[in-house]
């Protein structure tokens, strides 16, 4: 069940920079390592609803219902655009500045969880990723999918933590460079806007 092929697949997927990674690095750069770990925790917990949807067949409903998919998708697009605005807004929650004004862990984690929760493709991803690695015994399917999903979440937490801590360390080199911070703010905003555009083009 937990084969080398599965672990390699998970590692490749988790290492690929996506919305969660960008958010975690932005938080690490702006608010430090502790805040980045809260972002990591939120991104990881945001996987749970999609894993449950895949296990109990809700992902199939999302896939077959154009309206349900569109509602979640456009909520996700709006949220990503809001994050882009927060990156360039003066005093925004994602904007980088020399003085550290850390948000509470709850708020950081909640925003991170919403990034994954409002991505309808994640449920379909689990529906496609997990079945090929099951043993084929129907009675064990739920347990096996939970186990594989737990491994995926653990890998997400570990890899995202590394991204976040690395970004927090890089923060020290940027504190005295206003131009670099302004460039990074615009870059993060641009990335979130691009991710919003890509999500807007997704189809069920």
N, C-alpha and C positions, 0 to 999 in steps of 0.2 A: 504493500500500500504506500508507505513512505519510502519511495525508491530514490535512487540517485538522480534519475531523470526528473522526478517531481521536484526535488530540492534545487536542481539546476534551473528548472523552469521558474520556480518561485524567486530564486535569486535574481535572475535576469529581469523579471517583471518588476520586482521591488526596487532594484537599482536604477531602473529607467526613470529619469526625472519627470515627474508629473506635477499635478496641482498641489498635492500634499507635500511633496518635497520642496517645492518653491515656497509654499506658505511656511513650512518649518524653518527653512533657511532665512526667510525674511524676518521671522520672529527671533531667531538666534542672533542675527546681525543687529536687530533693533533693540532687543531686550535681554540678551544673554542666554547662557546655557540652561538655567533652570526653566525659563519661559519656553525654550525650544523643546525641553522634555515634556512639558505640558501639551505643546502642540503635537508632539509625537504620540502621546497617549490619546489625544482627541482623534487624530487621524486613524489610529488603530481601532478605537472603539467605534468609529464611524463605519467600519467594515462589517460589524455584527449584523445590522439589519439586512444587508445584502446577502450575507452568508445564510441567514435564516430564510430569506426569500428564496434562495436557490434550493435549500433543503426541502422546504415545504411547497415548492412549485409556484410561488408567487411571481418569480421571475418570468415564468412562461406567460402568465397573465399580462405582465408589463410588456412583454414582447409582442403579444397578440393584440393588445389594446393600444391603438394609436393615440387616443385621448390621454390615457394614463401616462404613457411614455412622454407625450408632449408637455403635460403639466409639470412633471418632475424635471424634465429637461430645461424648460424655460425658467423655472425657479432656480435651477443651477446656473444658468446663464446670467440671470439677474444678480445672483450672489457673487459670482466671479467678477462681474463688472463693479460691484460694490467694493470688493477687495482691491481692485485696480484703483478705484477712487481713493481708498484709504491709504494707498501707497504714495500717492502724489499730494494728497491734501496736507496742508500745514497742520501738524499736530495729529495727523491720522494715526490709527492704531498700528499700521504697518510702515509708516514713514520712518526713515532712519535719521537720527539726530544725535549730537554728541552727548546730551544729557539723557540718562536712562530713565524712562517713565514706564516701568513695567505694569502691565495689566494684571489682574488677578488670574491665577491658574485656571479657575473655572471658566472665565470668559475666553481665555486663549484656547482651552480644550474644546469648549462648545463650538467656537468658530471653526476649529479644525475638523471636528466631527461632522459639521454641516457640509463641509467640502465634499466628503465622501458620500454622505447620506443623499445629497442632491445630485448625485451622478448616476443616472439610470443604467448606464452601461456596466456598472460594477456588478449588478445582479446577474446580467447576462454573461459577464465575464466568468463568474463562478459557475454558472450553469454549464459553460463550455469547458472550463479548466478542470473541474473536479471529477466528473464521471469517467474520463479515460483512466484514472488512477485507482478506481474502485476495484474490489476483488471480484465483483459480479454476483455476490451472494446478497439477495434482496434484503434479508433480515438484518444484515450488517451495514446497509447503505447509509442510514442516518448517522450511526456512530462513526463510520469511516469519513463521511463528509465533514462532520464536526471536528474530527482529528486533523484532517488535512487543512481545514479552515483555521484551526488553532495554530498549526505550523506556519501558515501564511501570515497570520497576525503577529506571531512572535518574530518572524523575519522582518516584517514591516516595522515593528517597534525598534528592533536592534539597528537596522539600516538607517531609518529616519533619525534615530538618536545620534548616530555618527555624523550624518549630514548637519544636524542642528548644532552639535557641539563644535564641529569644524567651523561653522559659520560664526558661532559665538567667539571663537578664538580669533577669527579674522576681523572681528569688530574692533579689536584693539588697534589694528593697523589703520583703520579708517576714521577713527574718532577725530583726528586732526586734519582730515582732508575733506573739506566741505564739497569740493567738486566731485570727488568720488562718491560721497553719500548722495548727492543730488542725482548723479548718473545712475546709481543703483536704485534709487526710488523710481526714476522713470523706467528703468529696465524691468523692475518687478511689476509695475503697472502695465507695461507693454505685454509682458508674458501672461499676466492674468487676463488681459483683454484678448490676446490671441487664443488662449485656452477657452474663453467664453465663445469666441467665434467658431472654434472647432467643435465645441459641444453643440452650438446652434445648428451646425450642419449635419449632426448625427441623426441617423434614422433607426427606428426599432428593427 
